[in-house]
Amino acid sequence: MSHKLEMSTGDMRRVVRLLTAVERTPEQERLVGIARERCAAVDARYADMGYEPDVPVVQALEELLEGTFTAQTGPGYSHALQALVAVQFSDTYDLGWWRRPSWFHTVDEEMTRHGVPADLAPAALLFAGPPVRIPHPGDATPWMSTFPASRAAEVVEAYEAVLDRLDPEVRETAELLLEPMRVEAEEWPLTVKAGRTEDTVFFWLS
C-alpha cells in the first residue's frame, strides 16, 4: 500500500481559534460546513474499502469541535483535524506516493551522519505529530506534522550543504523536500513584509 505525502502553509492559530470558539462566527460556520463535507468523503472512501473505524470521521469532527473524545485511538480524529486545516490553509503541494514511510528514518540516519541537525531531518519534519492534542491514529496512517515557515531557510541551507555527499536514493528524497522548502524560504520574508500570518507548514501523510 502506498501513502500520499502533501504539504500546505497557513495560520494554525485560525484552526485553534475555530476549535476553541464558544460561539462560531458565520465564516467559521462556513468553514466547518466544508470540513464536514470533506469528512463525509473520507468516510465514503473507508466504506468503499470495507473499513469501518470505531469512530467515523464525521463523528470525530464533532467531537473535536466539542473538545470531548469517545475513543483513545482512531484515525478519524486525524482526518477530522486535517479537514479543518485544509479549509484554511493553502492548496496542497504534492510530495509523491511512498510505499515505506519508514524510509524517511533511513534518510534521517544518513543526513544527520553528515551533519544535518536532527530537528531538521526529514522524519523530524514529517512525523512530529499534530499541532493540538488528539487521540493517536493507532497502528495505521494518517500522520501529520507542523514546522515553522520561518525556519525553512535553515532546512534549505542544511540540506544543500550535504547533497553531494549523500547516496543517490537519499539525495533524491532530500531534493524532493528541498524544492518546496526553497519556495517557503523565499516566501517567508515577503509574508512578514506584507504583515500576513501564514507561518506554519503542515505535512500530511495518508
KOLTOR-966594 format. One record per residue (C-alpha): residue in three letters; x, y, z. Coordinates in Angstrom, 1 decimal. Layout:
% residues N
res: ALA&u: X&v: Y&w: Z .
...
END
This chain:
% residues 206
res: MET&u: 0.0&v: 0.0&w: 0.0 .
res: SER&u: 1.3&v: 3.4&w: -0.9 .
res: HIS&u: 0.9&v: 6.6&w: 1.1 .
res: LYS&u: 0.4&v: 10.1&w: -0.3 .
res: LEU&u: 2.5&v: 12.9&w: 1.2 .
res: GLU&u: 1.4&v: 16.5&w: 1.0 .
res: MET&u: 2.2&v: 19.9&w: 2.5 .
res: SER&u: 0.5&v: 23.2&w: 2.8 .
res: THR&u: 1.0&v: 26.5&w: 4.5 .
res: GLY&u: -1.2&v: 28.7&w: 6.7 .
res: ASP&u: -2.0&v: 30.1&w: 10.1 .
res: MET&u: -2.6&v: 27.4&w: 12.6 .
res: ARG&u: -3.9&v: 29.9&w: 15.1 .
res: ARG&u: -7.0&v: 30.2&w: 13.0 .
res: VAL&u: -7.6&v: 26.4&w: 13.3 .
res: VAL&u: -7.1&v: 26.6&w: 17.1 .
res: ARG&u: -9.5&v: 29.6&w: 17.3 .
res: LEU&u: -12.1&v: 27.6&w: 15.5 .
res: LEU&u: -11.6&v: 24.6&w: 17.8 .
res: THR&u: -11.9&v: 26.8&w: 20.9 .
res: ALA&u: -14.7&v: 29.2&w: 19.8 .
res: VAL&u: -17.6&v: 29.4&w: 22.3 .
res: GLU&u: -19.8&v: 30.8&w: 19.5 .
res: ARG&u: -18.6&v: 30.4&w: 15.9 .
res: THR&u: -18.8&v: 33.3&w: 13.5 .
res: PRO&u: -20.7&v: 32.9&w: 10.2 .
res: GLU&u: -17.3&v: 32.5&w: 8.4 .
res: GLN&u: -16.2&v: 29.8&w: 10.9 .
res: GLU&u: -19.6&v: 28.0&w: 10.4 .
res: ARG&u: -19.0&v: 28.1&w: 6.7 .
res: LEU&u: -15.6&v: 26.5&w: 7.1 .
res: VAL&u: -16.9&v: 23.9&w: 9.4 .
res: GLY&u: -19.5&v: 23.0&w: 6.8 .
res: ILE&u: -16.9&v: 22.5&w: 4.2 .
res: ALA&u: -14.9&v: 20.4&w: 6.6 .
res: ARG&u: -17.9&v: 18.2&w: 7.3 .
res: GLU&u: -18.2&v: 17.5&w: 3.6 .
res: ARG&u: -14.5&v: 16.5&w: 3.5 .
res: CYS&u: -15.0&v: 14.2&w: 6.4 .
res: ALA&u: -18.0&v: 12.6&w: 4.9 .
res: ALA&u: -16.0&v: 11.9&w: 1.7 .
res: VAL&u: -13.3&v: 10.2&w: 3.8 .
res: ASP&u: -16.0&v: 8.0&w: 5.5 .
res: ALA&u: -17.3&v: 7.1&w: 2.0 .
res: ARG&u: -13.8&v: 6.1&w: 0.9 .
res: TYR&u: -13.5&v: 3.9&w: 4.0 .
res: ALA&u: -16.8&v: 2.3&w: 3.2 .
res: ASP&u: -15.7&v: 1.5&w: -0.3 .
res: MET&u: -12.6&v: -0.1&w: 1.2 .
res: GLY&u: -14.7&v: -2.2&w: 3.5 .
res: TYR&u: -13.1&v: -0.5&w: 6.6 .
res: GLU&u: -15.2&v: 0.7&w: 9.4 .
res: PRO&u: -13.4&v: 2.9&w: 12.0 .
res: ASP&u: -14.5&v: 2.8&w: 15.6 .
res: VAL&u: -15.3&v: 6.5&w: 15.3 .
res: PRO&u: -16.4&v: 7.7&w: 11.9 .
res: VAL&u: -14.6&v: 10.8&w: 10.6 .
res: VAL&u: -17.8&v: 12.9&w: 10.7 .
res: GLN&u: -18.4&v: 12.0&w: 14.3 .
res: ALA&u: -14.7&v: 12.6&w: 15.1 .
res: LEU&u: -15.0&v: 16.1&w: 13.7 .
res: GLU&u: -18.0&v: 16.9&w: 16.0 .
res: GLU&u: -16.1&v: 15.5&w: 19.0 .
res: LEU&u: -13.0&v: 17.6&w: 18.0 .
res: LEU&u: -15.1&v: 20.7&w: 17.9 .
res: GLU&u: -16.8&v: 19.9&w: 21.3 .
res: GLY&u: -13.4&v: 19.0&w: 22.9 .
res: THR&u: -14.5&v: 15.6&w: 24.1 .
res: PHE&u: -13.4&v: 12.2&w: 22.7 .
res: THR&u: -15.2&v: 8.9&w: 22.9 .
res: ALA&u: -12.1&v: 6.8&w: 21.9 .
res: GLN&u: -8.5&v: 6.8&w: 22.9 .
res: THR&u: -7.2&v: 5.9&w: 19.4 .
res: GLY&u: -8.5&v: 6.0&w: 15.9 .
res: PRO&u: -7.7&v: 7.6&w: 12.5 .
res: GLY&u: -10.9&v: 9.6&w: 12.4 .
res: TYR&u: -9.7&v: 12.3&w: 14.6 .
res: SER&u: -6.6&v: 12.9&w: 12.5 .
res: HIS&u: -8.7&v: 13.1&w: 9.3 .
res: ALA&u: -11.1&v: 15.5&w: 11.1 .
res: LEU&u: -8.3&v: 17.8&w: 12.1 .
res: GLN&u: -6.8&v: 17.6&w: 8.6 .
res: ALA&u: -10.1&v: 18.7&w: 7.2 .
res: LEU&u: -10.2&v: 21.8&w: 9.4 .
res: VAL&u: -6.6&v: 22.6&w: 8.4 .
res: ALA&u: -7.3&v: 22.0&w: 4.7 .
res: VAL&u: -10.2&v: 24.5&w: 4.6 .
res: GLN&u: -7.9&v: 27.3&w: 6.0 .
res: PHE&u: -4.5&v: 26.6&w: 4.5 .
res: SER&u: -3.1&v: 26.9&w: 1.0 .
res: ASP&u: -3.6&v: 24.4&w: -1.7 .
res: THR&u: -1.5&v: 21.4&w: -1.1 .
res: TYR&u: 1.9&v: 20.7&w: -2.6 .
res: ASP&u: 2.2&v: 17.0&w: -3.7 .
res: LEU&u: 5.3&v: 15.3&w: -2.4 .
res: GLY&u: 4.5&v: 12.0&w: -4.0 .
res: TRP&u: 3.5&v: 8.5&w: -3.0 .
res: TRP&u: 5.5&v: 6.4&w: -0.6 .
res: ARG&u: 5.3&v: 2.7&w: -0.1 .
res: ARG&u: 7.5&v: 2.7&w: 3.0 .
res: PRO&u: 7.2&v: 5.8&w: 5.2 .
res: SER&u: 10.0&v: 4.2&w: 7.4 .
res: TRP&u: 12.3&v: 5.1&w: 4.5 .
res: PHE&u: 12.4&v: 8.7&w: 5.9 .
res: HIS&u: 14.1&v: 7.4&w: 9.0 .
res: THR&u: 16.8&v: 5.8&w: 6.9 .
res: VAL&u: 17.2&v: 9.1&w: 5.2 .
res: ASP&u: 17.5&v: 10.8&w: 8.6 .
res: GLU&u: 20.3&v: 8.5&w: 9.7 .
res: GLU&u: 22.5&v: 9.3&w: 6.7 .
res: MET&u: 21.7&v: 13.0&w: 6.6 .
res: THR&u: 22.4&v: 13.5&w: 10.4 .
res: ARG&u: 25.6&v: 11.5&w: 10.0 .
res: HIS&u: 26.7&v: 14.1&w: 7.5 .
res: GLY&u: 25.8&v: 17.0&w: 9.9 .
res: VAL&u: 22.2&v: 17.9&w: 9.3 .
res: PRO&u: 20.7&v: 18.8&w: 12.7 .
res: ALA&u: 18.3&v: 16.1&w: 13.9 .
res: ASP&u: 15.4&v: 18.6&w: 14.2 .
res: LEU&u: 15.7&v: 19.5&w: 10.5 .
res: ALA&u: 16.0&v: 15.9&w: 9.2 .
res: PRO&u: 13.1&v: 14.6&w: 7.1 .
res: ALA&u: 11.4&v: 12.3&w: 9.6 .
res: ALA&u: 11.5&v: 15.1&w: 12.2 .
res: LEU&u: 9.8&v: 17.4&w: 9.8 .
res: LEU&u: 7.2&v: 14.9&w: 8.6 .
res: PHE&u: 6.3&v: 12.9&w: 11.7 .
res: ALA&u: 6.4&v: 15.3&w: 14.7 .
res: GLY&u: 2.7&v: 14.9&w: 15.4 .
res: PRO&u: -0.4&v: 17.0&w: 15.4 .
res: PRO&u: -0.4&v: 20.7&w: 16.5 .
res: VAL&u: -3.1&v: 20.1&w: 19.1 .
res: ARG&u: -3.8&v: 17.1&w: 21.3 .
res: ILE&u: -6.0&v: 14.5&w: 19.7 .
res: PRO&u: -6.3&v: 10.7&w: 20.1 .
res: HIS&u: -3.5&v: 8.8&w: 18.4 .
res: PRO&u: -4.5&v: 7.3&w: 15.0 .
res: GLY&u: -3.4&v: 3.9&w: 16.0 .
res: ASP&u: -1.2&v: 1.4&w: 14.0 .
res: ALA&u: -2.2&v: 2.9&w: 10.7 .
res: THR&u: -1.7&v: 6.3&w: 9.0 .
res: PRO&u: -2.6&v: 9.1&w: 8.7 .
res: TRP&u: 0.4&v: 11.0&w: 10.2 .
res: MET&u: 0.9&v: 14.7&w: 10.4 .
res: SER&u: 3.4&v: 17.3&w: 11.4 .
res: THR&u: 3.9&v: 21.1&w: 11.5 .
res: PHE&u: 7.1&v: 23.1&w: 11.0 .
res: PRO&u: 7.7&v: 26.9&w: 11.3 .
res: ALA&u: 7.8&v: 28.6&w: 7.9 .
res: SER&u: 10.4&v: 30.9&w: 9.5 .
res: ARG&u: 12.9&v: 28.0&w: 9.6 .
res: ALA&u: 12.5&v: 26.9&w: 6.0 .
res: ALA&u: 15.8&v: 28.7&w: 5.1 .
res: GLU&u: 17.5&v: 26.6&w: 7.8 .
res: VAL&u: 16.3&v: 23.4&w: 6.1 .
res: VAL&u: 17.5&v: 24.6&w: 2.7 .
res: GLU&u: 20.9&v: 25.5&w: 4.0 .
res: ALA&u: 21.4&v: 22.3&w: 5.9 .
res: TYR&u: 20.3&v: 20.0&w: 3.0 .
res: GLU&u: 22.2&v: 21.8&w: 0.3 .
res: ALA&u: 25.4&v: 21.5&w: 2.4 .
res: VAL&u: 25.3&v: 17.7&w: 2.3 .
res: LEU&u: 23.6&v: 16.9&w: -1.0 .
res: ASP&u: 26.8&v: 15.9&w: -2.8 .
res: ARG&u: 27.8&v: 13.5&w: -0.1 .
res: LEU&u: 24.5&v: 11.5&w: 0.0 .
res: ASP&u: 23.8&v: 8.2&w: -1.6 .
res: PRO&u: 21.7&v: 8.7&w: -4.8 .
res: GLU&u: 18.4&v: 7.4&w: -3.3 .
res: VAL&u: 18.8&v: 9.5&w: -0.2 .
res: ARG&u: 19.8&v: 12.6&w: -2.2 .
res: GLU&u: 16.7&v: 12.1&w: -4.4 .
res: THR&u: 14.5&v: 12.2&w: -1.3 .
res: ALA&u: 16.3&v: 15.2&w: 0.1 .
res: GLU&u: 15.9&v: 17.1&w: -3.2 .
res: LEU&u: 12.2&v: 16.3&w: -3.2 .
res: LEU&u: 11.7&v: 18.0&w: 0.1 .
res: LEU&u: 14.2&v: 20.8&w: -0.8 .
res: GLU&u: 12.1&v: 22.1&w: -3.8 .
res: PRO&u: 9.0&v: 23.2&w: -1.7 .
res: MET&u: 11.1&v: 24.3&w: 1.2 .
res: ARG&u: 13.1&v: 26.7&w: -1.1 .
res: VAL&u: 9.7&v: 28.2&w: -2.1 .
res: GLU&u: 8.8&v: 28.6&w: 1.6 .
res: ALA&u: 12.2&v: 30.2&w: 2.4 .
res: GLU&u: 11.7&v: 32.7&w: -0.4 .
res: GLU&u: 8.1&v: 33.4&w: 0.6 .
res: TRP&u: 8.7&v: 33.9&w: 4.3 .
res: PRO&u: 10.3&v: 37.4&w: 4.1 .
res: LEU&u: 7.5&v: 38.5&w: 1.8 .
res: THR&u: 4.9&v: 37.1&w: 4.2 .
res: VAL&u: 6.4&v: 39.1&w: 7.1 .
res: LYS&u: 6.8&v: 42.3&w: 5.0 .
res: ALA&u: 3.1&v: 42.1&w: 3.9 .
res: GLY&u: 2.0&v: 41.6&w: 7.5 .
res: ARG&u: 0.5&v: 38.2&w: 6.8 .
res: THR&u: 0.3&v: 35.4&w: 9.3 .
res: GLU&u: 0.8&v: 32.2&w: 7.3 .
res: ASP&u: 3.7&v: 30.9&w: 9.5 .
res: THR&u: 3.1&v: 27.2&w: 9.7 .
res: VAL&u: 4.0&v: 24.4&w: 7.2 .
res: PHE&u: 1.7&v: 21.4&w: 7.6 .
res: PHE&u: 2.7&v: 18.0&w: 6.4 .
res: TRP&u: 0.2&v: 15.2&w: 5.9 .
res: LEU&u: 0.8&v: 11.5&w: 5.1 .
res: SER&u: -2.3&v: 9.4&w: 4.4 .
END
